[in-house]
Each structure stands twice: as structure tokens, then as C-alpha cells.
Amino acid sequence: MRNFENWETQDLEMTFGISQVWESKLLDEWLAATEEYTPEEKKAIERLRIRTLKFADYWNEDELKLQCISIIIDIVDYTSDYYTVFSQRPLSATINGIEIGGRVDFMISKGRQKPIQPYFFIHEYKQERKRETDPKGQLLAELLTAQAKNDKQIPMYGCYVLGRNWFFIVLDGNEYAVSRAYDASQSDIYKIIAILRKIKEYVAVFIQK
């Protein structure tokens, strides 16, 4: 089995016939998400924004998860009776005769004890300047695996995080689209949370299909 961390974007495109598109209605609709925040939420978000501004360049991967990503996820609040947040769970599938898999940093999936039908992924990484592998390729490998495991023909959504920068991806069939970088140390942090909250609406629709 070839692990997620060993895949690069070009390898996936050549092996599985996927390609990047530069215009995507699905991505545009997702990124158009808006949100009203309570005063308490605004206070917590602004505190996190300032912390990210000061320290994002120095965090290692665990510190990035602890000091930034986990707090954003808590504000988003993915609590549900219909799906569960999983972390560091194994995921694998055989696609075109090739087995790929590994452990996933973060996923939303149907299931209580173990993931059954994954819908959304977050792949996090260290500071952008210390990147040694291809986090976009790793996330795409996870999305392809989830696509193969789902018996429903639905788009796969995910994002990868490089320090302060968040990139959002939609995989629809054999085509994928990638957003611009959203900077969590700037006002973009409010948009990041709105985009992540929009996923709750999508998952509710997927479950009903």
C-alpha cells in the first residue's frame, strides 16, 4: 500500500486521471459562505487571530494543531448526532488496482466508533517555509480514497493548512479546484470559520441522499 504522505499532486494526476480546473461553481458556492458572529465569538476569534499573527511562523505541527486549528474547529462546532469528527484514523481503498491509504489528520464521517462514510477532511502541516512534501497531494489522495469508499456520487471537500494559510479544495469526479490562501492571522479568519461552518449544511444534505 502506498501511504498518503508519499503521493504528490502530479503523481495523482498521472495515475488516476484527475486534473485541476480554474473555475468551479461548487468551490465558488462554498467560498461564498457568510456568518454572523456573537460578541463572545468575535472576542475569541480576535484573540486567536492575534496569537496566530505573533506565533504562526514558529509553531511546529503539534503546536499548530493545539494553538490554532483545534480552536477554530471548536468555534465551528461540528457536534452532531449524524456524523462524528475523527482524528488519526486509518483510511484506505483500492483505486484502479492501486491500494492507497494512511492515517488522516481530521475527517468528518458518518459513524460513531469508526468512520463509515467520510465527507470532509483537514490536512495540516508545518510552516510553509519548512514544507518538504506535498500537502495538497496528500489531501487529494485522502479525497480520492473517500470518493472510492463512498457509494454516493457526491463531491468531496477538504482543506490543507500551511501555518497561517488555509487552502480549500473540492474534488468532483475527476476534477478538482483549489482556493486562494486564506490567512488566519488577518481578517480572513472570519471567512475561514464561515467556510468551515458551511460544511455542516453540505454534510446534512449528503446524509439524506
C-alpha positions in Angstrom: 0.0 0.0 0.0 1.3 3.5 -0.9 0.8 5.9 2.0 -0.9 9.2 1.6 2.3 11.1 2.6 4.1 9.6 -0.4 1.8 11.0 -3.0 2.4 14.2 -4.9 -0.1 16.1 -7.0 1.5 15.2 -10.3 1.6 11.5 -9.4 -2.1 11.5 -8.6 -3.0 13.3 -11.8 -1.0 10.9 -13.9 -2.0 7.7 -12.1 -5.7 8.4 -11.6 -6.5 10.8 -14.4 -7.6 13.8 -12.2 -7.0 17.3 -13.3 -7.2 20.8 -11.8 -9.8 23.3 -13.1 -9.6 27.0 -12.5 -13.3 27.7 -12.5 -15.6 25.7 -10.2 -19.2 26.5 -9.3 -19.0 24.2 -6.3 -15.9 25.9 -4.9 -17.3 29.4 -5.6 -20.6 28.5 -3.7 -18.6 27.1 -0.8 -16.3 30.1 -0.6 -19.3 32.5 -0.7 -20.3 31.4 2.8 -21.1 34.1 5.3 -21.7 34.1 9.0 -23.0 36.3 11.8 -20.8 36.1 15.0 -21.8 36.7 18.5 -19.8 39.2 20.6 -18.3 36.3 22.5 -17.3 34.6 19.3 -15.7 37.8 17.9 -13.7 38.2 21.1 -12.4 34.6 20.9 -11.7 34.8 17.1 -9.8 38.1 17.5 -7.7 36.6 20.4 -6.9 33.7 18.1 -6.1 35.9 15.2 -3.5 37.9 17.2 -1.9 34.8 18.6 -1.6 33.4 15.0 -0.1 36.7 13.8 2.5 36.5 16.5 3.5 32.8 16.6 2.5 31.1 13.3 6.0 31.3 11.9 7.4 29.4 14.9 4.8 26.6 15.6 5.6 23.0 14.8 2.8 20.7 13.6 1.5 19.8 17.0 1.6 23.4 18.2 -0.3 24.5 15.0 -3.0 21.9 15.8 -3.2 22.8 19.5 -2.9 26.6 19.3 -4.8 27.3 16.2 -6.6 24.6 14.3 -8.3 22.9 17.3 -9.6 26.3 18.5 -11.1 27.1 15.1 -12.7 23.7 15.0 -14.2 24.3 18.5 -15.6 27.6 17.3 -17.1 26.0 14.2 -18.7 23.3 16.4 -19.1 20.0 14.4 -21.2 18.4 17.2 -23.9 16.2 15.6 -26.0 13.1 16.1 -25.5 12.2 12.5 -21.7 12.4 12.0 -18.5 12.4 14.0 -15.2 14.1 14.0 -12.3 11.6 13.7 -8.6 12.2 14.1 -5.6 9.9 13.3 -7.9 7.2 12.0 -6.8 4.8 9.2 -8.4 5.1 5.8 -7.6 3.1 2.7 -9.1 2.0 -0.6 -8.1 0.3 -3.9 -8.4 2.6 -6.9 -7.7 1.3 -10.4 -5.9 -1.7 -8.8 -3.7 0.5 -6.6 -4.1 0.4 -2.8 -3.6 3.8 -1.1 -4.1 4.8 2.5 -2.8 6.0 5.8 -3.9 8.0 8.8 -6.0 11.1 8.4 -5.4 14.2 10.5 -9.0 15.2 10.6 -12.2 13.9 9.0 -15.9 14.3 9.3 -17.6 11.0 8.7 -20.8 9.0 9.3 -20.2 6.5 12.1 -19.7 6.6 15.9 -17.0 4.2 16.7 -15.2 4.3 13.4 -15.6 6.3 10.1 -18.0 4.7 7.6 -18.7 7.4 5.0 -16.1 10.3 5.1 -17.3 13.7 3.8 -14.7 16.3 4.7 -11.0 16.4 5.6 -8.5 18.8 7.0 -4.8 18.1 6.4 -2.4 20.3 8.5 1.3 20.9 8.1 4.1 22.9 9.5 5.1 26.4 8.5 5.0 27.0 4.7 8.7 27.7 4.6 9.5 24.3 6.1 7.4 22.3 3.7 9.3 19.1 2.5 6.4 17.1 1.0 3.2 18.0 -1.0 0.3 18.6 1.4 -2.0 19.4 -1.5 -1.2 16.0 -2.9 -1.7 14.3 0.4 -5.1 15.8 0.8 -6.1 14.9 -2.7 -5.0 11.3 -2.0 -7.4 11.3 1.0 -10.2 12.8 -1.0 -9.8 10.2 -3.8 -9.8 7.4 -1.2 -13.0 8.8 0.4 -14.5 9.1 -3.1 -13.8 5.4 -3.7 -15.3 4.4 -0.4 -18.5 6.4 -0.7 -21.3 4.6 -2.6 -22.9 8.0 -3.2 -21.8 10.2 -6.1 -21.1 13.3 -4.1 -18.3 15.9 -4.2 -15.5 15.6 -1.7 -14.5 18.7 0.3 -11.3 19.4 2.2 -8.7 21.9 3.2 -5.0 21.9 4.0 -3.3 24.3 6.4 0.3 25.7 6.0 1.0 27.7 9.1 -1.4 30.7 8.9 -2.6 29.9 5.4 -5.7 27.8 4.7 -6.5 26.3 1.2 -9.9 24.8 0.4 -10.3 22.0 -2.2 -13.4 20.4 -3.9 -13.0 17.1 -5.8 -15.9 16.5 -8.1 -15.5 13.3 -10.2 -12.0 13.6 -11.9 -11.7 17.4 -11.5 -10.5 19.4 -8.5 -10.4 23.1 -7.7 -8.3 24.9 -5.2 -9.0 28.2 -3.4 -6.6 31.1 -2.8 -4.8 31.2 0.5 -6.9 32.4 3.4 -4.7 34.0 6.1 -5.8 33.1 9.7 -3.7 36.0 11.1 -5.7 38.6 9.2 -9.5 39.3 8.8 -9.6 36.1 6.6 -10.0 34.2 9.8 -13.7 35.1 9.9 -14.1 33.8 6.4 -12.3 30.6 7.3 -14.8 29.9 10.0 -17.8 30.7 7.8 -16.5 28.3 5.1 -15.9 25.5 7.6 -19.4 26.0 9.1 -20.9 25.7 5.6 -19.7 22.1 5.6 -22.3 21.3 8.2 -25.0 22.1 5.7 -23.4 20.0 3.0 -23.0 17.0 5.2 -26.7 17.2 6.2 -27.6 17.1 2.6 -25.2 14.2 1.8 -26.6 12.1 4.6 -30.2 12.5 3.3 -29.2 11.3 -0.3 
